[in-house]
Amino acid sequence: MMLTLYGLDFSPWANRVRFTANYIGLDYNYVRVDLIGGEGQSEEYKRIHPVGKVPAIDDDGFVLFESGAICRYLANKTTSPLYPADIKERAIVDQWTDYCVTHIAMAMQKVLFNRVVYKFMDKEQDKRSLQEGQEFLGRFLPLVDTQLSSMAYLASNEISLADMILLAWLDPTEICEFDLSDYQHISRWRGLLKQQAFYTKCYQNYEDLFNQSA
């Protein structure tokens, strides 16, 4: 059976997995889950993901959720260089992946939900949360920019799973009106990756995709 990937076009967590699967060259069936419409809470989908979120995969009966676990599983299964075999190189990939999850993704999520998602949920913007997210990005993105000033990619001069999480979580910056222009090395790195096939197979431009669907 073909791998099935459950996701949502605008979910950076799900797109992180799509980027990884595309880069590895996996064939998969992509199933969009309408979370806002309540599809994630159906009994059928909860057999895939117990709390009704994305992403999740079904690999010939092996069901797995949580984006980090899925990315590592796919890379390990295919012995992809996205997740190096060398223990020290792998630790550096883990280090930068964890940094992006803990500091960049969590901050960007605050901005994304307050600037965009809450409008679709008829919820009021939490100004304190929005400000906190913006301040955290201002605090933690400079280290990423410095790292990319001396490396082609985030963990080394080879692309890795760390790049997939960072790229996915910087996708919403335009629709969130968060300016990345001061981060010239991030902007260079991002521009190059957005031209690669693993990215364009998902969409040509995240902002355009969002505007067409909004």
N, C-alpha and C positions, 0 to 999 in steps of 0.2 A: 504493500500500500504506500501511496505517496504521503510525505510529511504534510500535515495540516497545521497552518499557523493562524491563530485567532488574534485579530488586532483591530485597530481603529486608525484610520488614516492620519489623524491629527495627534495621536498619542506618541510622544517621544520614547516612552518605555517600549511600546510595540515596534516603533520604527528602528530602534536600536537592534532589535532582533531581525527585522527585515533586512537592514543593511548588512548584518553579519551573514545571514543566509545567502543573500545575493553575492556578497564578496566571495564566499566559499564556492559558490556556483551550484547551490542546491536547488533542485526542483521542488516546489511546494504548492499546495493549494491554500490560497489566502482567503480567509473567511472574515468579513467585516462584522463586528459586533456592535450593535446600536446601543451603547451604554446609556445615552441620554433618554432614549426611548424605552428603556427598561429591559432590553433583551438580555443583558447580563444577569438579571435576577431570575431568569426563567429556570425551572427545575432542570431542563435539558442542559443548559449551559453551565449550571452549577456542578454538573457532573464532570465538567472540564476544569473549571476554576471555582473552587468552593465559595469564594466571596464575590464572584461575578465580575472580576476585573480582566484587563488585558495587559500583557499578552499571555498566551498559553499555546502549547503545541500538543499534537497527538502524532507520535512517530510510530506508526504501526502498532497502536495499542498502548504505547508508553506515553503517558500523559504527564506533562510538566508545566508548572507555572513559575512566575518570577523571572524577569528579563535577564538578570545576571546569570542565574542558573541555566537558563535556556542557551544563552550565548556560549557559556563555557562548555555545555554539553555538546552543542553543534561543532564547536572548534575541536574539542577532544575526540569526538566521534570520527572526524575527518582528518585528524592530525594537522589542522590548519596552522600556519605560522602566525595567525592572528593571536594565538595563545601559545607562546613558545614552550618548547619542551624543557629547555634549560631552566633550572629552578630559580636562579637569580634573575634571569631575564623575565621569567613569569612573575616573580615577585614585584618587579618594577611595573609591569603591566597592571598587576593587582593594585599597587600603590596609587597609580594615577586614575585607575578606574574608581577606586574607593574615594579618592579626592573629588572626582567629578560627581559621583553619586551624593556624597555627603554635603559638599559645599556648593557646587554649581547647579545640579539638578534640583536640589531642595529649594534653593533660592529662586531659580527660574520658575519653579512650579508655583511659588507664591505670586510672582508677577503675572504668570500666564492665567492663573485662576482668577485673580482680581481684575486684570485688565480685559480678559476675554471670556473665560468659561462661565463665570457667574452670570453674565448677561443672558446666556442660554438657559440658565437654571433659575432665572428670576430671583437671584440672590443679590443682596447689596454688597458693594465693594468694601473690603476691610482695609481701610487706609493704613492702619498700623502694620498689617501684614504686608501690604504692597511696599511700603517704605522699607520695611525690614529686608524684604527680598532684594530690592534695589541696592540697599547698603551692603548686603552680603556679596552680591555680584561685584560691586566696586571694590570690595575687600579681597575676594578670592580669585577673580579673573586675572589680575596682574601677574600672579605666579605662573599661570598657564601661558600667558603671553611671553613671559621671560623664558620659560622652558622651550617654547616654539621658536624662540630667536636663535637657538643653537641646535635644534633638532628638526628634522623634516616632519616628524610625527610626535605625538605626545610622549610616548614612553621611550622611544629610540628613533633611529633613522629608518625603521621599518614600521609599517602600519600595523595596528593591533586593536584588540577589543576596547582599549582605552579611547581610541579615536572614535569608535562607533557611538559610545555613550555621550561623549562631548559634542559630536556633530549633531546627534539627534536632539540634544537639549538646547543647542543654539539655534535650531531651526525656527522656533517661535519668536525670535528676537524682533523681527520686523513687525509682526502683527501686535506685539506687545509694546512697540515703540521704544525699545531699548537699543540705544546706539552703541554699536561695536567699533565705530570708526577710530576710536582712540587706541584700539588694540590691533596694531598693524600686523603683527605676526599671526595672531588668531585669524584675522581677516584674510591674509594670504593663504594660510593652511585651509581655511574653510572654503575659499573660492576654488582651490584646486580639487578638493574632495567632492565638491558639488558637481563637478564635471565628469566624475567617474561613473562607470556603468552601474555599479552597485547602488549608487544614489539615484540616478536618473530612471532606473527601473521602478523605483517607488513613485517618484514624481519629478518633474523638471524644476519646480519651484514651490516650496511649502506655502509661501504667502499667496501665490496665485491660486493654488489648490484650495486654500482656506476661503479666499474671497469668492471663488466660484460656487462654493458649497454653502456659504453663510446666508 
